[in-house]
């Protein structure tokens, strides 16, 4: 059966969904119902993957001791990162809220297998990084679906992957792609927080095709 084209109204709402999909760092303490989390995972697993390898693994981190250790890892690496900036830039960096680790009711670590047996290597012998790219597609699918449900997602990248893999006792054949904070946001905004805070702004040249 051939699916008819989606309506103009649907396309407008889809664009609105993309616009309002923001990195969330301010969360309410209320947990997301398990049924909704399961549905978000099902959306993630509908993402495309090279050779149908589905290399992703979504791991819920519920242990409070592990969460605290991960927060300390973030705090240490964030302090180191701030030393790469000077003067006003460093002051601004240190004022930014760059994670919701202490607020979000759910922590989800997302890993990707380097060389999964599923897919039999199809499509990744020339660009092996496509397994990680596939996992990123799954994360973005999760993220958009979460926003549609009114759930916020924040991506914490200021962490040491080897430390997180060791803390969570993850196979060494997996790599950390993202550590996500998930929950109901205190507020939604359609402009990136880094733009609001004056750290960076969008580059209009990136919205143009390069022609060769």
DRENDO-1510 file (C-alpha; in Angstrom, 1 decimal, always signed):
<recs>
REC; n; res; u; v; w
REC; 1; UNK; +0.0; +0.0; +0.0 .
REC; 2; UNK; +1.4; +3.4; -1.0 .
REC; 3; UNK; +1.1; +6.0; +1.7 .
REC; 4; UNK; -0.4; +9.3; +0.4 .
REC; 5; UNK; +1.6; +12.4; +0.9 .
REC; 6; UNK; +1.3; +14.1; +4.3 .
REC; 7; UNK; -0.9; +17.2; +4.5 .
REC; 8; UNK; +0.4; +20.7; +4.4 .
REC; 9; UNK; -0.8; +21.2; +8.0 .
REC; 10; UNK; +1.2; +18.2; +9.1 .
REC; 11; UNK; +4.4; +19.5; +7.4 .
REC; 12; UNK; +3.9; +22.9; +9.2 .
REC; 13; UNK; +3.6; +21.1; +12.5 .
REC; 14; UNK; +6.6; +19.0; +11.8 .
REC; 15; UNK; +8.6; +22.1; +11.1 .
REC; 16; UNK; +7.3; +23.5; +14.4 .
REC; 17; UNK; +8.4; +20.4; +16.1 .
REC; 18; UNK; +12.0; +20.8; +14.7 .
REC; 19; UNK; +12.0; +24.5; +15.7 .
REC; 20; UNK; +10.9; +23.8; +19.3 .
REC; 21; UNK; +13.3; +20.8; +19.8 .
REC; 22; UNK; +15.9; +22.4; +22.1 .
REC; 23; UNK; +18.6; +21.1; +24.4 .
REC; 24; UNK; +16.9; +21.2; +27.8 .
REC; 25; UNK; +18.8; +21.7; +31.0 .
REC; 26; UNK; +16.1; +22.8; +33.4 .
REC; 27; UNK; +13.8; +20.0; +34.5 .
REC; 28; UNK; +10.9; +19.4; +36.8 .
REC; 29; UNK; +11.3; +16.4; +39.2 .
REC; 30; UNK; +8.3; +14.6; +38.0 .
REC; 31; UNK; +9.2; +11.2; +36.3 .
REC; 32; UNK; +8.0; +10.4; +32.8 .
REC; 33; UNK; +5.6; +7.4; +32.8 .
REC; 34; UNK; +7.3; +4.1; +31.8 .
REC; 35; UNK; +4.9; +3.6; +28.9 .
REC; 36; UNK; +5.9; +6.9; +27.4 .
REC; 37; UNK; +9.6; +6.1; +27.8 .
REC; 38; UNK; +9.1; +2.8; +26.1 .
REC; 39; UNK; +7.2; +4.5; +23.3 .
REC; 40; UNK; +10.1; +7.0; +22.9 .
REC; 41; UNK; +12.5; +4.0; +22.6 .
REC; 42; UNK; +10.3; +2.5; +19.9 .
REC; 43; UNK; +10.6; +5.8; +18.0 .
REC; 44; UNK; +14.4; +5.7; +18.3 .
REC; 45; UNK; +14.4; +2.1; +17.0 .
REC; 46; UNK; +12.6; +3.3; +13.8 .
REC; 47; UNK; +15.7; +5.3; +12.8 .
REC; 48; UNK; +17.7; +4.3; +9.8 .
REC; 49; UNK; +20.9; +2.3; +10.4 .
REC; 50; UNK; +23.6; +1.2; +8.0 .
REC; 51; UNK; +23.0; -2.3; +6.8 .
REC; 52; UNK; +20.1; -2.6; +9.2 .
REC; 53; UNK; +22.7; -3.0; +11.9 .
REC; 54; UNK; +20.8; -1.2; +14.7 .
REC; 55; UNK; +24.1; -0.7; +16.6 .
REC; 56; UNK; +22.5; +1.4; +19.4 .
REC; 57; UNK; +22.0; +0.5; +23.1 .
REC; 58; UNK; +19.9; +2.8; +25.3 .
REC; 59; UNK; +20.9; +2.3; +29.0 .
REC; 60; UNK; +18.8; +3.8; +31.8 .
REC; 61; UNK; +21.0; +4.9; +34.7 .
REC; 62; UNK; +18.8; +4.8; +37.8 .
REC; 63; UNK; +21.4; +4.1; +40.5 .
REC; 64; UNK; +21.8; +7.3; +42.5 .
REC; 65; UNK; +25.4; +6.5; +43.4 .
REC; 66; UNK; +26.3; +6.1; +39.7 .
REC; 67; UNK; +24.5; +9.3; +38.9 .
REC; 68; UNK; +26.5; +11.2; +41.5 .
REC; 69; UNK; +29.8; +9.8; +40.2 .
REC; 70; UNK; +28.8; +10.8; +36.6 .
REC; 71; UNK; +28.0; +14.3; +37.9 .
REC; 72; UNK; +31.4; +14.6; +39.5 .
REC; 73; UNK; +33.0; +13.5; +36.2 .
REC; 74; UNK; +31.0; +16.2; +34.5 .
REC; 75; UNK; +32.1; +18.8; +37.1 .
REC; 76; UNK; +35.8; +17.9; +36.8 .
REC; 77; UNK; +35.7; +18.0; +33.0 .
REC; 78; UNK; +33.7; +21.1; +32.8 .
REC; 79; UNK; +36.2; +22.9; +35.0 .
REC; 80; UNK; +39.1; +21.7; +32.7 .
REC; 81; UNK; +37.1; +22.9; +29.7 .
REC; 82; UNK; +36.7; +26.4; +31.2 .
REC; 83; UNK; +40.5; +26.8; +31.3 .
REC; 84; UNK; +40.5; +26.8; +27.5 .
REC; 85; UNK; +38.8; +30.2; +27.5 .
REC; 86; UNK; +40.1; +33.6; +28.7 .
REC; 87; UNK; +38.8; +36.7; +30.3 .
REC; 88; UNK; +35.1; +37.5; +29.5 .
REC; 89; UNK; +34.7; +34.3; +27.5 .
REC; 90; UNK; +35.7; +32.2; +30.5 .
REC; 91; UNK; +33.4; +34.2; +32.8 .
REC; 92; UNK; +30.5; +33.6; +30.4 .
REC; 93; UNK; +31.3; +29.9; +30.0 .
REC; 94; UNK; +31.4; +29.4; +33.8 .
REC; 95; UNK; +27.9; +31.1; +34.1 .
REC; 96; UNK; +26.3; +28.7; +31.6 .
REC; 97; UNK; +24.2; +25.8; +32.8 .
REC; 98; UNK; +25.6; +23.0; +30.7 .
REC; 99; UNK; +23.8; +20.0; +32.1 .
REC; 100; UNK; +20.6; +19.0; +33.9 .
REC; 101; UNK; +22.3; +16.1; +35.7 .
REC; 102; UNK; +21.1; +17.1; +39.1 .
REC; 103; UNK; +17.6; +18.0; +38.0 .
REC; 104; UNK; +16.5; +15.4; +35.4 .
REC; 105; UNK; +14.5; +12.4; +36.7 .
REC; 106; UNK; +15.9; +10.2; +34.0 .
REC; 107; UNK; +19.5; +9.6; +32.9 .
REC; 108; UNK; +20.0; +7.6; +29.6 .
REC; 109; UNK; +23.4; +6.7; +28.3 .
REC; 110; UNK; +23.5; +5.8; +24.6 .
REC; 111; UNK; +26.1; +3.5; +23.3 .
REC; 112; UNK; +27.0; +2.2; +19.8 .
REC; 113; UNK; +28.7; -1.0; +18.9 .
REC; 114; UNK; +31.8; -0.6; +16.8 .
REC; 115; UNK; +31.3; -3.7; +14.7 .
REC; 116; UNK; +27.9; -5.4; +15.4 .
REC; 117; UNK; +27.3; -8.8; +13.8 .
REC; 118; UNK; +23.8; -7.6; +12.9 .
REC; 119; UNK; +23.9; -6.2; +9.3 .
REC; 120; UNK; +26.9; -8.4; +8.4 .
REC; 121; UNK; +29.1; -5.4; +7.7 .
REC; 122; UNK; +27.0; -4.1; +4.8 .
REC; 123; UNK; +27.6; -0.5; +4.0 .
REC; 124; UNK; +30.3; +0.1; +6.6 .
REC; 125; UNK; +33.4; -1.4; +5.2 .
REC; 126; UNK; +34.4; +1.9; +3.6 .
REC; 127; UNK; +33.0; +4.2; +6.2 .
REC; 128; UNK; +33.0; +2.3; +9.5 .
REC; 129; UNK; +31.9; +5.4; +11.4 .
REC; 130; UNK; +28.4; +4.9; +10.0 .
REC; 131; UNK; +27.5; +2.7; +12.9 .
REC; 132; UNK; +28.0; +5.7; +15.2 .
REC; 133; UNK; +26.1; +7.9; +12.8 .
REC; 134; UNK; +23.2; +5.4; +12.8 .
REC; 135; UNK; +23.1; +5.7; +16.6 .
REC; 136; UNK; +23.0; +9.5; +16.4 .
REC; 137; UNK; +20.0; +9.1; +14.1 .
REC; 138; UNK; +18.3; +7.0; +16.7 .
REC; 139; UNK; +19.1; +9.6; +19.4 .
REC; 140; UNK; +17.6; +12.4; +17.2 .
REC; 141; UNK; +14.5; +10.3; +16.6 .
REC; 142; UNK; +14.1; +9.8; +20.4 .
REC; 143; UNK; +14.6; +13.5; +20.9 .
REC; 144; UNK; +11.9; +14.7; +18.4 .
REC; 145; UNK; +9.4; +12.1; +19.7 .
REC; 146; UNK; +10.1; +13.3; +23.3 .
REC; 147; UNK; +9.3; +16.9; +22.3 .
REC; 148; UNK; +6.1; +15.8; +20.7 .
REC; 149; UNK; +5.1; +14.3; +24.1 .
REC; 150; UNK; +6.1; +17.4; +25.9 .
REC; 151; UNK; +9.2; +15.7; +27.3 .
REC; 152; UNK; +12.6; +17.5; +27.3 .
REC; 153; UNK; +16.0; +16.0; +26.4 .
REC; 154; UNK; +19.5; +17.4; +27.2 .
REC; 155; UNK; +22.7; +16.0; +25.7 .
REC; 156; UNK; +25.6; +16.1; +28.1 .
REC; 157; UNK; +28.9; +15.9; +26.2 .
REC; 158; UNK; +31.3; +17.2; +28.8 .
REC; 159; UNK; +32.1; +13.7; +30.2 .
REC; 160; UNK; +35.0; +11.3; +29.8 .
REC; 161; UNK; +33.8; +8.4; +27.7 .
REC; 162; UNK; +36.3; +5.8; +29.1 .
REC; 163; UNK; +35.3; +6.8; +32.7 .
REC; 164; UNK; +31.6; +6.4; +31.9 .
REC; 165; UNK; +32.1; +3.0; +30.2 .
REC; 166; UNK; +34.0; +1.8; +33.3 .
REC; 167; UNK; +31.5; +3.2; +35.8 .
REC; 168; UNK; +28.6; +1.6; +34.0 .
REC; 169; UNK; +30.5; -1.7; +33.3 .
REC; 170; UNK; +29.9; -1.4; +29.5 .
REC; 171; UNK; +31.5; -3.8; +27.0 .
REC; 172; UNK; +34.6; -2.3; +25.5 .
REC; 173; UNK; +33.2; -3.0; +22.0 .
REC; 174; UNK; +30.7; -0.2; +22.6 .
REC; 175; UNK; +31.4; +3.5; +22.4 .
REC; 176; UNK; +29.6; +6.2; +24.3 .
REC; 177; UNK; +27.7; +8.5; +21.9 .
REC; 178; UNK; +25.5; +10.5; +24.3 .
REC; 179; UNK; +24.5; +10.9; +27.9 .
REC; 180; UNK; +21.0; +12.2; +28.0 .
REC; 181; UNK; +19.0; +14.0; +30.7 .
REC; 182; UNK; +15.3; +13.3; +30.2 .
REC; 183; UNK; +12.2; +14.7; +31.9 .
REC; 184; UNK; +9.5; +17.4; +31.8 .
REC; 185; UNK; +11.1; +20.8; +31.3 .
REC; 186; UNK; +10.4; +23.7; +33.5 .
REC; 187; UNK; +9.9; +25.7; +30.3 .
REC; 188; UNK; +10.3; +25.3; +26.6 .
REC; 189; UNK; +11.9; +27.8; +24.3 .
REC; 190; UNK; +12.3; +28.0; +20.5 .
REC; 191; UNK; +15.7; +29.7; +20.5 .
REC; 192; UNK; +18.9; +27.8; +21.6 .
REC; 193; UNK; +19.9; +28.7; +25.1 .
REC; 194; UNK; +23.5; +29.4; +24.0 .
REC; 195; UNK; +22.1; +32.0; +21.6 .
REC; 196; UNK; +20.0; +33.6; +24.4 .
REC; 197; UNK; +23.0; +33.7; +26.7 .
REC; 198; UNK; +25.2; +35.3; +24.0 .
REC; 199; UNK; +27.6; +32.5; +23.6 .
REC; 200; UNK; +26.9; +31.9; +19.9 .
REC; 201; UNK; +24.4; +32.6; +17.1 .
REC; 202; UNK; +23.3; +30.7; +14.1 .
REC; 203; UNK; +25.3; +31.1; +10.9 .
REC; 204; UNK; +23.1; +32.1; +7.9 .
REC; 205; UNK; +25.6; +30.8; +5.5 .
REC; 206; UNK; +24.9; +27.2; +6.8 .
REC; 207; UNK; +21.4; +27.6; +5.5 .
REC; 208; UNK; +22.6; +27.8; +1.9 .
REC; 209; UNK; +23.5; +25.0; -0.5 .
REC; 210; UNK; +27.1; +24.7; -1.6 .
REC; 211; UNK; +27.2; +24.0; -5.3 .
REC; 212; UNK; +30.0; +22.0; -7.0 .
</recs>
